[in-house]
Amino acid sequence: MGHAKLPRKSTNIDMTAMCDVAFLLLTFFMLATKFKPEEPVVVKTPSSISSIMLPDNDVMLLTVDTKGRIFFAIDNKVKRKALIEEVNTTKGLNLSDAEMNSFAIGASVGVSFSQLKSYLSSTPEQQKNIDATAPGVPSDTVATSAANELGAWVTSARMTNPKLRVCIKADGDASYPNVAKIVKTLEGLKVFKFNLITNLKAIPPGTAAYVEANSGKK
């Protein structure tokens, strides 16, 4: 006796729910993503074999370019706002709310306190042009010197956020005395632990570091 054949039907999957989830995720990432401010100078860091990762937050970044100019920055918009309010009070800069907000959403600062008000009152495009010729934050080997404005920035930043980790990002062609000023300033402020940002390179075979790194391998 013959069997009745049932008609074959193709599988139909409802993709509505998946599309909804995809658009929800896309919207979430668009709203939650924090865009990194553009750095004022391009720095080519030297290479090293250190593989220590930098912290994701609470970072104080001191950048040194090939001309020896020093740029100061910290992450976290809220902490930056607290920092500029502290500096505005202690240094009597008479900054407006708009100028302090400009600092809070900006990247690095490479001008003196006397130039800071006019710098922050400029548009982002004007600030970019100023960064190209800015002299950098004034520094000195004596941390408490009135001429060492870098020391004042570091002191105020650590007061507003004691968890800050100091990171030095120096160009490979920057002269040592310019980097030494930063180190001397940190030493004078009793900051003996900081990170040097470098590019990772392979460990040379035959060195003690190479033997230590491969000691656990069979």
N, CA, C and O of each residue as an XYZ file, in Angstrom:
872
protein
N       0.851     -1.180      0.000
C       0.000      0.000      0.000
C       0.893      1.238      0.000
O       1.832      1.319      0.793
N       0.625      2.168     -0.846
C       1.455      3.359     -0.954
C       1.250      4.326      0.196
O       0.171      4.392      0.785
N       2.324      5.094      0.517
C       2.256      6.103      1.575
C       2.115      7.486      0.953
O       2.723      7.795     -0.072
N       1.320      8.284      1.583
C       1.158      9.653      1.099
C       2.402     10.471      1.422
O       2.875     10.446      2.558
N       2.922     11.172      0.476
C       4.112     12.001      0.685
C       3.708     13.405      1.120
O       2.880     14.073      0.500
N       4.335     13.813      2.216
C       4.048     15.148      2.717
C       4.872     16.171      1.945
O       6.035     15.909      1.637
N       4.321     17.290      1.634
C       5.081     18.318      0.892
C       6.221     18.874      1.753
O       6.048     19.140      2.942
N       7.379     19.041      1.129
C       8.535     19.587      1.852
C       8.449     21.108      1.904
O       8.110     21.777      0.928
N       8.768     21.616      3.076
C       8.758     23.052      3.283
C      10.144     23.512      3.768
O      10.772     22.848      4.593
N      10.596     24.618      3.263
C      11.896     25.137      3.694
C      11.787     25.723      5.096
O      10.735     26.223      5.495
N      12.898     25.653      5.841
C      12.923     26.175      7.208
C      12.872     27.700      7.183
O      13.602     28.340      6.426
N      12.031     28.259      7.991
C      11.870     29.710      8.054
C      12.246     30.192      9.450
O      11.573     29.852     10.422
N      13.323     30.988      9.562
C      13.785     31.497     10.855
C      13.454     32.976     10.958
O      13.805     33.766     10.082
N      12.790     33.332     12.017
C      12.426     34.726     12.246
C      13.653     35.479     12.792
O      14.108     35.206     13.903
N      14.178     36.422     12.007
C      15.392     37.154     12.386
C      15.078     38.473     13.089
O      15.984     39.261     13.363
N      13.828     38.713     13.377
C      13.454     39.999     13.985
C      14.154     40.206     15.322
O      14.705     41.275     15.586
N      14.127     39.173     16.163
C      14.729     39.307     17.496
C      16.231     39.560     17.395
O      16.766     40.380     18.141
N      16.918     38.871     16.488
C      18.357     39.045     16.330
C      18.691     40.462     15.848
O      19.657     41.067     16.313
N      17.899     40.977     14.929
C      18.119     42.352     14.444
C      17.927     43.360     15.564
O      18.673     44.333     15.673
N      16.909     43.115     16.406
C      16.675     44.015     17.535
C      17.867     44.023     18.476
O      18.302     45.086     18.919
N      18.401     42.842     18.786
C      19.551     42.740     19.686
C      20.777     43.412     19.079
O      21.517     44.102     19.779
N      20.996     43.214     17.778
C      22.151     43.807     17.112
C      22.102     45.331     17.164
O      23.114     45.978     17.435
N      20.931     45.902     16.906
C      20.800     47.356     16.948
C      20.909     47.890     18.369
O      21.416     48.993     18.576
N      20.439     47.124     19.352
C      20.579     47.544     20.746
C      22.048     47.571     21.151
O      22.495     48.506     21.816
N      22.797     46.548     20.750
C      24.231     46.512     21.058
C      24.963     47.650     20.363
O      25.826     48.299     20.954
N      24.612     47.885     19.103
C      25.257     48.968     18.346
C      25.000     50.319     19.013
O      25.906     51.143     19.144
N      23.762     50.531     19.428
C      23.420     51.791     20.102
C      24.170     51.926     21.424
O      24.636     53.011     21.771
N      24.284     50.819     22.160
C      24.992     50.849     23.444
C      26.455     51.227     23.254
O      26.966     52.085     23.973
N      27.135     50.604     22.298
C      28.550     50.889     22.083
C      28.767     52.317     21.574
O      29.771     52.949     21.900
N      27.835     52.814     20.784
C      27.961     54.187     20.285
C      27.855     55.196     21.423
O      28.563     56.203     21.438
N      26.960     54.916     22.380
C      26.755     55.836     23.487
C      27.801     55.677     24.584
O      28.133     56.645     25.269
N      28.321     54.462     24.755
C      29.239     54.193     25.869
C      30.704     54.377     25.496
O      31.554     54.487     26.380
N      31.010     54.413     24.216
C      32.405     54.512     23.798
C      32.974     55.892     24.137
O      32.338     56.917     23.892
N      34.184     55.900     24.705
C      34.890     57.144     24.996
C      36.005     57.322     23.977
O      36.943     56.526     23.925
N      35.898     58.361     23.173
C      36.897     58.597     22.149
C      38.139     59.243     22.766
O      38.034     60.169     23.570
N      39.293     58.751     22.386
C      40.549     59.258     22.919
C      40.892     60.597     22.270
O      40.901     60.710     21.044
N      41.175     61.619     23.095
C      41.537     62.918     22.511
C      42.820     62.816     21.683
O      43.713     62.025     21.985
N      42.886     63.622     20.649
C      44.066     63.614     19.790
C      45.270     64.159     20.541
O      45.172     65.207     21.181
N      46.407     63.466     20.475
C      47.605     63.920     21.160
C      48.215     65.101     20.427
O      48.154     65.169     19.199
N      48.810     66.046     21.179
C      49.315     67.268     20.548
C      50.552     67.054     19.688
O      50.787     67.801     18.737
N      51.346     66.035     20.018
C      52.566     65.771     19.258
C      52.682     64.275     18.973
O      52.153     63.447     19.715
N      53.374     63.945     17.897
C      53.624     62.545     17.557
C      54.962     62.136     18.153
O      55.988     62.761     17.885
N      54.943     61.090     18.957
C      56.141     60.638     19.653
C      56.440     59.198     19.256
O      55.575     58.327     19.344
N      57.674     58.957     18.818
C      58.126     57.602     18.494
C      58.918     57.070     19.677
O      60.081     57.424     19.872
N      58.280     56.224     20.456
C      58.910     55.738     21.676
C      59.997     54.709     21.355
O      59.898     53.994     20.359
N      61.032     54.633     22.193
C      62.078     53.619     21.991
C      61.551     52.223     22.284
O      60.468     52.061     22.846
N      62.329     51.212     21.895
C      61.914     49.827     22.099
C      62.580     49.242     23.343
O      63.690     49.625     23.713
N      61.886     48.321     23.969
C      62.434     47.610     25.123
C      61.804     46.230     25.187
O      60.867     45.928     24.447
N      62.328     45.387     26.085
C      61.811     44.027     26.223
C      60.783     43.932     27.347
O      60.269     42.850     27.629
N      60.482     45.057     27.988
C      59.519     45.047     29.086
C      58.115     44.799     28.547
O      57.705     45.400     27.554
N      57.389     43.914     29.209
C      56.025     43.578     28.788
C      54.997     43.971     29.839
O      53.878     43.457     29.832
N      55.366     44.881     30.747
C      54.445     45.330     31.786
C      53.365     46.201     31.152
O      53.675     47.158     30.443
N      52.118     45.878     31.400
C      51.011     46.608     30.825
C      50.722     47.862     31.643
O      50.841     47.858     32.869
N      50.342     48.928     30.954
C      49.974     50.159     31.630
C      48.569     50.036     32.201
O      47.748     49.297     31.658
N      48.274     50.748     33.291
C      46.909     50.711     33.838
C      45.908     51.327     32.866
O      46.270     52.153     32.027
N      44.655     50.920     32.987
C      43.610     51.403     32.089
C      43.094     52.783     32.482
O      42.560     53.511     31.646
N      43.254     53.142     33.750
C      42.760     54.437     34.203
C      43.675     54.997     35.283
O      44.648     54.357     35.679
N      43.354     56.197     35.754
C      44.161     56.889     36.764
C      45.610     57.016     36.299
O      46.540     56.611     36.996
N      45.781     57.584     35.111
C      47.107     57.725     34.520
C      47.458     59.206     34.355
O      46.659     59.994     33.849
N      48.662     59.565     34.792
C      49.227     60.880     34.515
C      50.283     60.690     33.428
O      51.275     59.991     33.638
N      50.074     61.305     32.276
C      50.970     61.114     31.142
C      51.820     62.360     30.915
O      51.295     63.457     30.722
N      53.143     62.177     30.940
C      54.095     63.256     30.683
C      54.803     62.929     29.374
O      55.602     61.994     29.310
N      54.510     63.696     28.338
C      55.033     63.435     27.004
C      56.183     64.376     26.687
O      56.104     65.577     26.944
N      57.255     63.822     26.126
C      58.425     64.618     25.731
C      58.686     64.372     24.250
O      58.888     63.230     23.835
N      58.683     65.442     23.449
C      58.926     65.275     22.020
C      60.405     65.467     21.697
O      61.224     65.648     22.598
N      60.740     65.428     20.422
C      62.151     65.505     20.007
C      62.791     66.847     20.365
O      64.012     66.938     20.491
N      61.968     67.889     20.529
C      62.487     69.218     20.865
C      62.634     69.414     22.372
O      63.072     70.469     22.830
N      62.266     68.394     23.130
C      62.353     68.496     24.581
C      61.149     69.156     25.216
O      61.166     69.435     26.415
N      60.094     69.415     24.441
C      58.895     70.035     24.987
C      58.118     69.009     25.816
O      57.988     67.848     25.427
N      57.609     69.456     26.954
C      56.881     68.574     27.861
C      55.395     68.912     27.820
O      55.012     70.075     27.949
N      54.556     67.884     27.640
C      53.107     68.039     27.650
C      52.552     67.222     28.810
O      52.959     66.083     29.041
N      51.620     67.824     29.529
C      51.042     67.197     30.725
C      49.592     66.804     30.457
O      48.846     67.554     29.827
N      49.196     65.623     30.940
C      47.806     65.175     30.768
C      47.461     64.140     31.821
O      48.326     63.406     32.300
N      46.186     64.090     32.174
C      45.650     62.995     32.984
C      44.367     62.527     32.320
O      43.737     63.277     31.575
N      43.980     61.286     32.589
C      42.733     60.771     32.033
C      41.580     61.110     32.970
O      41.795     61.668     34.046
N      40.384     60.782     32.572
C      39.175     60.954     33.374
C      38.728     62.416     33.394
O      39.357     63.264     34.025
N      37.631     62.691     32.690
C      37.104     64.052     32.571
C      36.767     64.657     33.931
O      37.009     65.843     34.159
N      36.211     63.855     34.832
C      35.826     64.365     36.157
C      37.064     64.799     36.934
O      37.073     65.862     37.556
N      38.109     63.973     36.897
C      39.342     64.305     37.608
C      40.037     65.502     36.979
O      40.652     66.303     37.684
N      39.947     65.630     35.670
C      40.542     66.786     34.995
C      39.831     68.068     35.414
O      40.468     69.108     35.583
N      38.534     67.997     35.580
C      37.782     69.176     36.018
C      38.186     69.555     37.440
O      38.362     70.735     37.742
N      38.332     68.560     38.312
C      38.759     68.837     39.683
C      40.177     69.413     39.712
O      40.485     70.285     40.525
N      41.033     68.917     38.819
C      42.415     69.401     38.766
C      42.477     70.858     38.338
O      43.161     71.659     38.976
N      41.773     71.215     37.267
C      41.860     72.591     36.775
C      41.228     73.559     37.774
O      41.654     74.711     37.865
N      40.224     73.113     38.522
C      39.651     73.965     39.562
C      40.665     74.207     40.668
O      40.755     75.313     41.201
N      41.428     73.177     41.016
C      42.478     73.310     42.031
C      43.577     74.255     41.558
O      44.000     75.139     42.302
N      44.038     74.071     40.324
C      45.093     74.924     39.772
C      44.609     76.364     39.623
O      45.355     77.308     39.882
N      43.363     76.523     39.207
C      42.802     77.859     39.036
C      42.801     78.624     40.361
O      43.053     79.828     40.395
N      42.516     77.907     41.450
C      42.478     78.539     42.766
C      43.879     78.845     43.286
O      44.149     79.960     43.730
N      44.769     77.856     43.231
C      46.101     78.023     43.805
C      46.964     78.999     43.009
O      47.795     79.703     43.583
N      46.772     79.042     41.696
C      47.594     79.909     40.854
C      46.903     81.221     40.491
O      47.509     82.077     39.846
N      45.644     81.391     40.894
C      44.930     82.620     40.611
C      44.824     82.918     39.126
O      45.107     84.035     38.694
N      44.417     81.924     38.339
C      44.381     82.073     36.889
C      43.123     82.788     36.399
O      43.081     83.262     35.263
N      42.100     82.867     37.251
C      40.851     83.551     36.885
C      40.219     82.942     35.635
O      39.795     83.660     34.730
N      40.163     81.620     35.596
C      39.561     80.931     34.455
C      38.046     80.923     34.573
O      37.502     80.831     35.673
N      37.375     81.019     33.447
C      35.914     80.942     33.418
C      35.483     79.476     33.410
O      36.303     78.577     33.222
N      34.183     79.249     33.617
C      33.664     77.877     33.585
C      33.883     77.251     32.210
O      34.213     76.069     32.108
N      33.701     78.042     31.153
C      33.886     77.522     29.799
C      35.336     77.120     29.561
O      35.605     76.110     28.911
N      36.264     77.902     30.083
C      37.688     77.592     29.910
C      38.071     76.353     30.706
O      38.879     75.548     30.242
N      37.507     76.188     31.894
C      37.795     74.987     32.683
C      37.167     73.754     32.038
O      37.739     72.666     32.096
N      36.004     73.916     31.430
C      35.396     72.797     30.699
C      36.233     72.424     29.486
O      36.322     71.251     29.123
N      36.846     73.421     28.860
C      37.727     73.162     27.723
C      38.910     72.308     28.150
O      39.340     71.422     27.411
N      39.435     72.570     29.336
C      40.529     71.743     29.863
C      40.043     70.327     30.158
O      40.739     69.351     29.878
N      38.835     70.224     30.730
C      38.310     68.921     31.142
C      38.112     67.978     29.967
O      38.304     66.771     30.113
N      37.732     68.501     28.801
C      37.463     67.641     27.641
C      38.650     67.590     26.688
O      38.588     66.906     25.666
N      39.718     68.294     27.000
C      40.878     68.345     26.112
C      41.834     67.182     26.321
O      41.536     66.218     27.025
N      42.983     67.306     25.689
C      43.990     66.251     25.784
C      45.131     66.724     26.685
O      44.990     66.725     27.908
N      46.251     67.123     26.097
C      47.412     67.535     26.867
C      47.544     69.049     26.904
O      46.940     69.763     26.104
N      48.344     69.521     27.849
C      48.653     70.939     27.973
C      50.161     71.106     27.851
O      50.934     70.407     28.506
N      50.570     72.057     26.991
C      51.998     72.289     26.794
C      52.353     73.759     26.825
O      53.268     74.197     26.127
N      51.636     74.523     27.628
C      51.910     75.952     27.750
C      52.091     76.298     29.225
O      51.762     75.504     30.106
N      52.619     77.498     29.483
C      52.818     77.953     30.857
C      51.506     78.424     31.458
O      50.516     78.597     30.747
N      51.501     78.633     32.772
C      50.297     79.118     33.440
C      49.877     80.481     32.895
O      48.684     80.767     32.797
N      50.833     81.310     32.546
C      50.519     82.646     32.036
C      49.817     82.595     30.680
O      49.110     83.535     30.316
N      50.003     81.511     29.933
C      49.386     81.365     28.617
C      48.140     80.483     28.645
O      47.436     80.355     27.643
N      47.872     79.873     29.808
C      46.824     78.853     29.875
C      45.432     79.424     29.598
O      44.634     78.780     28.916
N      45.129     80.596     30.102
C      43.798     81.170     29.917
C      43.512     81.427     28.433
O      42.445     81.068     27.935
N      44.460     82.045     27.735
C      44.247     82.318     26.311
C      44.198     81.021     25.516
O      43.480     80.934     24.520
N      44.949     80.014     25.943
C      44.943     78.712     25.261
C      43.579     78.043     25.393
O      43.029     77.543     24.412
N      43.035     78.036     26.611
C      41.760     77.352     26.851
C      40.582     78.108     26.259
O      39.534     77.513     26.009
N      40.734     79.400     26.031
C      39.652     80.175     25.420
C      39.639     80.035     23.895
O      38.721     80.526     23.238
N      40.639     79.379     23.336
C      40.719     79.176     21.889
C      39.849     78.000     21.457
O      39.461     77.172     22.281
N      39.551     77.932     20.183
C      38.802     76.807     19.632
C      39.716     75.589     19.539
O      40.938     75.738     19.564
N      39.145     74.381     19.433
C      39.983     73.182     19.299
C      40.973     73.269     18.137
O      42.109     72.811     18.257
N      40.552     73.848     17.025
C      41.452     73.978     15.878
C      42.583     74.957     16.188
O      43.727     74.723     15.799
N      42.273     76.046     16.882
C      43.298     77.002     17.275
C      44.260     76.387     18.294
O      45.464     76.640     18.251
N      43.726     75.584     19.202
C      44.577     74.908     20.184
C      45.549     73.951     19.496
O      46.702     73.815     19.906
N      45.071     73.302     18.457
C      45.929     72.389     17.701
C      47.082     73.146     17.056
O      48.211     72.654     17.028
N      46.808     74.330     16.540
C      47.865     75.148     15.936
C      48.834     75.655     16.989
O      50.037     75.739     16.741
N      48.314     75.995     18.170
C      49.179     76.455     19.257
C      50.094     75.329     19.722
O      51.266     75.562     20.017
N      49.563     74.104     19.788
C      50.370     72.954     20.229
C      51.583     72.739     19.324
O      52.628     72.265     19.771
N      51.431     73.092     18.054
C      52.531     72.871     17.107
C      53.739     73.724     17.443
O      54.868     73.336     17.146
N      53.523     74.876     18.055
C      54.626     75.793     18.367
C      54.757     76.079     19.864
O      55.586     76.893     20.270
N      53.946     75.416     20.677
C      53.973     75.655     22.123
C      55.348     75.308     22.705
O      55.979     74.356     22.246
N      55.819     76.051     23.697
C      57.134     75.793     24.285
C      57.161     74.586     25.212
O      58.235     74.103     25.568
N      55.992     74.097     25.604
C      55.938     73.002     26.559
C      55.785     73.539     27.973
O      55.991     74.729     28.212
N      55.428     72.676     28.903
C      55.282     73.080     30.299
C      56.662     73.377     30.877
O      57.543     72.521     30.797
N      56.885     74.559     31.457
C      58.200     74.888     32.036
C      58.593     73.897     33.128
O      57.771     73.534     33.970
N      59.842     73.466     33.110
C      60.317     72.491     34.099
C      61.697     72.876     34.589
O      62.352     73.749     34.019
N      62.129     72.224     35.639
C      63.430     72.493     36.238
C      63.851     71.256     37.009
O      63.027     70.392     37.308
N      65.128     71.173     37.330
C      65.603     70.018     38.099
C      65.242     70.138     39.575
O      65.295     69.146     40.303
N      64.876     71.333     40.029
C      64.448     71.547     41.415
C      62.920     71.534     41.455
O      62.274     72.406     40.875
N      62.353     70.557     42.131
C      60.903     70.358     42.105
C      60.139     71.531     42.689
O      59.055     71.861     42.209
N      60.690     72.173     43.726
C      59.973     73.251     44.414
C      60.259     74.625     43.826
O      59.785     75.632     44.352
N      61.024     74.680     42.749
C      61.338     75.966     42.126
C      60.081     76.596     41.539
O      59.212     75.903     41.009
N      59.997     77.940     41.643
C      58.844     78.640     41.086
C      58.789     78.490     39.573
O      57.720     78.583     38.970
N      59.952     78.256     38.961
C      60.011     78.102     37.502
C      59.579     76.708     37.058
O      59.341     76.474     35.874
N      59.482     75.792     38.003
C      59.129     74.408     37.663
C      57.614     74.240     37.736
O      57.081     73.757     38.735
N      56.930     74.643     36.671
C      55.473     74.530     36.642
C      55.023     73.081     36.491
O      53.902     72.736     36.865
N      55.885     72.238     35.946
C      55.558     70.816     35.859
C      55.364     70.241     37.253
O      54.456     69.443     37.485
N      56.226     70.652     38.181
C      56.089     70.194     39.561
C      54.764     70.616     40.172
O      54.166     69.865     40.942
N      54.301     71.822     39.831
C      53.009     72.300     40.339
C      51.865     71.467     39.773
O      50.919     71.139     40.489
N      51.950     71.121     38.475
C      50.910     70.281     37.865
C      50.871     68.913     38.540
O      49.799     68.413     38.884
N      52.040     68.314     38.726
C      52.103     66.973     39.330
C      51.561     66.999     40.754
O      50.814     66.107     41.154
N      51.936     68.025     41.518
C      51.483     68.135     42.906
C      49.965     68.274     42.976
O      49.312     67.577     43.752
N      49.402     69.171     42.168
C      47.946     69.379     42.178
C      47.198     68.139     41.699
O      46.144     67.796     42.234
N      47.748     67.470     40.688
C      47.097     66.275     40.156
C      47.051     65.160     41.197
O      46.048     64.457     41.315
N      48.124     65.003     41.943
C      48.161     63.945     42.960
C      47.299     64.302     44.167
O      46.844     63.413     44.888
N      47.074     65.582     44.390
C      46.179     65.998     45.468
C      44.733     65.673     45.119
O      43.969     65.230     45.976
N      44.357     65.893     43.864
C      42.977     65.635     43.442
C      42.726     64.152     43.175
O      41.584     63.698     43.233
N      43.782     63.399     42.883
C      43.631     61.962     42.641
C      44.900     61.227     43.090
O      45.820     61.053     42.290
N      44.966     60.792     44.358
C      46.156     60.117     44.886
C      46.482     58.791     44.190
O      47.591     58.275     44.326
N      45.509     58.236     43.439
C      45.724     56.947     42.779
C      46.460     57.076     41.441
O      46.735     56.062     40.800
N      46.777     58.272     41.017
C      47.398     58.473     39.710
C      48.720     57.729     39.592
O      49.551     57.750     40.499
N      48.892     57.071     38.450
C      50.155     56.421     38.104
C      50.866     57.292     37.077
O      50.290     57.646     36.048
N      52.118     57.636     37.361
C      52.871     58.519     36.478
C      53.502     57.710     35.351
O      54.176     56.710     35.600
N      53.284     58.144     34.113
C      53.858     57.491     32.938
C      54.594     58.534     32.103
O      54.046     59.595     31.805
N      55.822     58.234     31.731
C      56.622     59.127     30.897
C      56.696     58.544     29.494
O      57.138     57.412     29.297
N      56.258     59.331     28.533
C      56.285     58.912     27.127
C      57.230     59.840     26.372
O      56.833     60.910     25.909
N      58.482     59.416     26.257
C      59.500     60.254     25.635
C      59.869     59.729     24.260
O      59.960     58.519     24.051
N      60.081     60.638     23.329
C      60.522     60.258     21.991
C      61.917     59.653     22.074
O      62.736     60.061     22.898
N      62.178     58.677     21.213
C      63.484     58.027     21.210
C      64.625     58.979     20.888
O      65.772     58.710     21.246
N      64.328     60.092     20.214
C      65.350     61.070     19.855
C      65.402     62.253     20.821
O      66.162     63.197     20.604
N      64.596     62.209     21.888
C      64.634     63.284     22.882
C      65.935     63.206     23.667
O      66.402     62.115     23.997
N      66.520     64.360     23.965
C      67.786     64.384     24.693
C      67.573     63.985     26.149
O      66.518     64.249     26.726
N      68.578     63.352     26.734
C      68.452     62.849     28.106
C      68.205     63.960     29.125
O      67.378     63.764     30.016
N      68.881     65.129     29.047
C      68.640     66.177     30.054
C      67.179     66.585     30.170
O      66.720     66.908     31.265
N      66.440     66.577     29.070
C      65.025     66.948     29.124
C      64.199     65.906     29.874
O      63.271     66.248     30.608
N      64.539     64.649     29.686
C      63.851     63.592     30.426
C      64.300     63.602     31.883
O      63.509     63.325     32.785
N      65.586     63.925     32.111
C      66.122     63.963     33.476
C      65.420     65.019     34.319
O      65.279     64.848     35.529
N      64.976     66.117     33.691
C      64.245     67.144     34.437
C      62.961     66.566     35.036
O      62.595     66.874     36.171
N      62.292     65.727     34.254
C      61.060     65.106     34.753
C      61.381     64.169     35.916
O      60.711     64.192     36.949
N      62.408     63.348     35.735
C      62.787     62.397     36.786
C      63.189     63.131     38.058
O      62.792     62.727     39.151
N      63.978     64.212     37.935
C      64.394     64.993     39.098
C      63.193     65.639     39.784
O      63.132     65.716     41.011
N      62.245     66.098     38.981
C      61.033     66.700     39.543
C      60.247     65.674     40.346
O      59.783     65.964     41.449
N      60.097     64.477     39.794
C      59.369     63.416     40.495
C      60.090     63.013     41.774
O      59.455     62.801     42.807
N      61.408     62.907     41.710
C      62.181     62.563     42.905
C      62.009     63.625     43.984
O      61.861     63.303     45.163
N      62.028     64.903     43.574
C      61.852     65.985     44.532
C      60.483     65.998     45.178
O      60.319     66.511     46.285
N      59.494     65.434     44.492
C      58.130     65.340     45.017
C      57.869     63.989     45.687
O      56.727     63.657     46.006
N      58.938     63.215     45.896
C      58.851     61.903     46.549
C      58.036     60.900     45.735
O      57.365     60.029     46.287
N      58.109     61.039     44.428
C      57.470     60.066     43.538
C      58.591     59.206     42.948
O      59.282     59.622     42.018
N      58.759     58.017     43.496
C      59.871     57.169     43.094
C      59.445     56.001     42.202
O      60.275     55.197     41.778
N      58.160     55.919     41.929
C      57.661     54.837     41.080
C      56.913     55.424     39.903
O      55.912     56.118     40.079
N      57.396     55.147     38.701
C      56.734     55.628     37.487
C      57.032     54.667     36.342
O      57.928     53.829     36.442
N      56.282     54.794     35.265
C      56.431     53.918     34.110
C      57.010     54.684     32.934
O      56.678     55.849     32.716
N      57.883     54.018     32.173
C      58.393     54.549     30.914
C      57.697     53.802     29.783
O      57.787     52.577     29.703
N      57.009     54.522     28.917
C      56.272     53.888     27.822
C      57.226     53.589     26.673
O      57.912     54.484     26.178
N      57.268     52.332     26.252
C      58.155     51.901     25.174
C      57.416     50.943     24.247
O      56.324     50.468     24.561
N      58.030     50.669     23.103
C      57.527     49.649     22.191
C      58.150     48.308     22.554
O      59.327     48.237     22.907
N      57.357     47.251     22.466
C      57.851     45.927     22.818
C      58.688     45.340     21.687
O      58.293     45.387     20.522
N      59.839     44.790     22.037
C      60.669     44.092     21.064
C      61.054     42.723     21.610
O      60.928     42.469     22.808
N      61.522     41.845     20.732
C      61.892     40.492     21.142
C      63.109     40.522     22.055
O      63.988     41.372     21.909
N      63.153     39.583     22.999
C      64.282     39.487     23.911
C      65.472     38.873     23.168
O      65.325     37.806     22.572
N      66.638     39.510     23.184
C      67.807     38.964     22.475
C      68.218     37.604     23.043
O      68.387     37.478     24.256
N      68.382     36.585     22.197
C      68.821     35.271     22.680
C      70.195     35.352     23.349
O      71.068     36.113     22.931
N      70.355     34.553     24.387
C      71.631     34.507     25.085
C      71.734     35.447     26.260
O      72.674     35.337     27.048
N      70.802     36.367     26.406
C      70.835     37.300     27.525
C      70.186     36.681     28.757
O      69.470     35.685     28.657
N      70.444     37.280     29.924
C      69.871     36.771     31.169
C      68.344     36.837     31.128
O      67.662     35.945     31.634
N      67.811     37.912     30.516
C      66.361     38.048     30.407
C      65.767     36.928     29.549
O      64.680     36.422     29.831
N      66.508     36.547     28.486
C      66.025     35.486     27.590
C      66.012     34.138     28.339
O      65.070     33.357     28.206
N      67.059     33.883     29.119
C      67.128     32.643     29.882
C      66.008     32.584     30.909
O      65.385     31.539     31.094
N      65.749     33.709     31.582
C      64.703     33.745     32.595
C      63.329     33.554     31.969
O      62.478     32.856     32.522
N      63.115     34.178     30.812
C      61.820     34.069     30.156
C      61.533     32.672     29.642
O      60.374     32.268     29.545
N      62.574     31.937     29.315
C      62.405     30.588     28.745
C      62.738     29.483     29.744
O      62.797     28.311     29.372
N      62.953     29.839     30.988
C      63.336     28.833     31.995
C      62.221     27.831     32.265
O      62.493     26.680     32.607
N      60.965     28.259     32.114
C      59.839     27.365     32.391
C      59.402     26.546     31.194
O      58.516     25.699     31.307
N      60.026     26.795     30.029
C      59.647     26.067     28.822
C      60.498     24.809     28.677
O      61.674     24.786     29.041
N      59.884     23.781     28.145
C      60.613     22.520     27.911
C      60.817     22.310     26.416
O      61.408     21.310     26.008
